[in-house]
Amino acid sequence: MAHILVVDDEFLLAMMLADILQDEGYEVETASNGRAALDAVQSRRPDLVITDFMMPAMTGLEFAEAVRADDALSDLPIILVSGAQGAIARERPELFQAVFDKPYRNQTILDEIAKYLEARRT
């Protein structure tokens, strides 16, 4: 079972996505900001991270930069979901495997997750 970390300061959005992922058979952990997410990935590395952009303490962009700067985590797949900052994230393809604008179709993000997790298994 793949372990996915969902990072979003909007509790209801994080829980909704976590529920969708759990229904697909994934083990899901949540964090409310980039700083908490960084602590989480350093203590237990997930198979993939889905993060929001705008959050307190540390944005999704700052989180991704910190992950890429850490040799032990630099290959961790990160998918960004954003209400308004997708264009900024798309300018940094070295940080994110995919960028989705909110609202996104659940099946689209599930397909993207499956693609990256399958690639890591081979």
MODA-V531003 format. One line per field, one symbol per residue. ss: DSSP state (A for helix, B for strand, O for the rest). phi: phi as a letter, one per 30 degrees, with the letter a starting at -180 (. if undefined). burial: # if it has 24 or more other ideal C-beta (glycine too) atoms within 12 Angstrom, else .. A space follows every 10 residues. Layout:
ss->???
phi->???
burial->???
//
This chain:
ss->OOBBBBBOOO AAAAAAAAAA AAAOOOBBBB BOOAAAAAAA AAAOOOOBBB BBOOOOOOOA AAAAAAAAAO OOOOOOBBBB BBOOOAAAAA OOOOOOOBBB BOOOOAAAAA AAAAAAAAAA AO
phi->.dccccbadc eddddddedd ddddjddbbb bcaddddddd dddbdddabc bdcdbdiadd ddeddddddc edcecddbcc cbdbcedddd dbddcbdabb dddcdedddd dddedddddd dc
burial->.########. ..##.###.# #....#.### ####.###.# #...###### #####..### ####.###.. ..#..##### ##..##..#. ....###### .#.#....## .###.##... ..
//
